[in-house]
Amino acid sequence: MDNILQQIGNYGFPMVISIYLLVRVEGKLESLSASITELAKVIEGLKEARYSG
């Protein structure tokens, strides 16, 4: 039991920081994904306008 508590003490801080950073990055990745999807739609619209005109 003492060994488990010692391991939690040794690795707890890096785990907390890692989880915090992953949560922050997740939101930014979702925003980036939405932007890429919107950009793809705009590019597709420009392609259609170019070939139809």
N, C-alpha and C positions, 0 to 999 in steps of 0.2 A: 504494500500500500504506500509506503514511504517513497518507493521508487517512482510510482505513478504520479504522486504529488510533486516530486522533484522534476519529473519530465514536463508536467504542466507548467511549473514555474519557469523552466528553462525555455520552453517553446511557446508559451502563452502569448507573450508580447508580439512576436513575429506573426503568429496566427491572427491576432486581433488586427494588426496593421494590414495584413494581406486581405482579410475579409473587408475591411473598410475601403481599401483601394479598389477591390473588385466591384463593390457596390457602386462606387463613384464612377468607375469606368463603364459599367453596364449602361448607365443612363446616357453617357456620351456616345456609346456605340449604337444605341437605339436611335438617337438623334442623327448620327451619321448615316445609318441605314436608311432612314426616312429621306434624308437629303439625296442620297444616291438614287433612290427610287424615283424621286421627283425629277432629278436630272435626266434619268433614262426616259421618262415620259416626255420631257421637253425636247430631247434629242429626237425621239421618235416622231414628235409633231413637226419638227423642222425637216426631217427626212420626207415625210408625207407632203409637206408644203412644197418642197423642192421638186419632187417628182410629179406632182399634180399640176404645177404651174409652169 
